[in-house]
């Protein structure tokens, strides 16, 4: 048994300690977590409205838009999201701000005091830490981004006031199943009886409707209960007799934006049209179509559905040539994640990631034999940007680790 850390240890020491505590990175199930949460009185947040967000893609962007609109409407908002890109502190925001290291240390210390002999994964520690911080700060609204699936995810240890499901597609098949039908059931696990639920996926599987009925949740779905139309410059949302016209196009997928606006209408919160429009106009998410410099764009796309969205975005750009930098994790569906981009990219650069789950250089070369293989993400960016003209676009994608290493290189260059 490793020695007990205290509130006097650093955040870095705590993170290293927590990573070593559990034999596996992922261990789905709520029993262990519930025991600790109960001892910490964290099975509910009675002073906050809780919105839980699940989905294959779009969770982070949906949470960002929810946060932006709610803040514009005057509410204090707490957000738990994962994974972080560069700093652990990114995982918890209150009133739009990250918290200092000591706040997270205090949260971890409180968990360790209540943990006894219960084993917790790194993600379970981070989720409990976020709940403890929200209990201290008592924001008006708490946004919980599901880590994996929904039904057995750590964020599902407390009941939600609204379940938002963004998209349903294949990822983490070893945990969630190898069909959209099975994935939908796992996502639907965040629903609660007599509680609103919203799904932004335009074509959800029948199993989602079946699960909603089983959970006795009040489910609203895209193209059944609400609809979206867009022009080149604006979009329109119809929800029953409610209609929003000439809404600003956000810098996130429209499917997610529409579901967020609909979701907010299901809660007893005062949200003005002005707050919605301001939130849509101002929302931005690190690592999602994030632009560095004049022609380098970063995106965390790491599965086929996210790659399809990235391909759609690329088709709308006016670049002379598209140069791609790709580095992925070996346990992802790499071939189908690259496929949507193949017709749109003029030249490729690949690199291995210096993390345990990374696809090695040989695997990346086999995936993209036409690519120039580099030793690192930094070297790949440097070479890609060196050959790019002002009218070209360099797009980097593949994982959160890829984006993190790109941002680190960009900050330290020259």
DADA-V45268 format. One record per helix or strand of 2 or more residues. SS is the DSSP state (~ for helix, > for strand). FROM is the first residue (numbers start at 0). TO is the last residue. If there is no record, write none. Layout:
# DADA-V45268
SS:FROM:TO  SS:FROM:TO
This chain:
# DADA-V45268
~:10:18  ~:30:38  >:48:53  ~:58:71  >:76:79  ~:87:90  >:91:93  >:96:97  ~:100:114  ~:121:136  >:140:144  ~:153:156  >:161:164  ~:172:175  ~:179:187  >:195:198  ~:205:214  >:217:221  >:225:229  >:233:238  >:241:247  ~:253:263  ~:272:281  >:289:291  >:295:297  ~:303:314  >:321:325  ~:333:341  >:346:350  ~:360:366  >:371:373  ~:376:386  >:392:396  ~:399:411
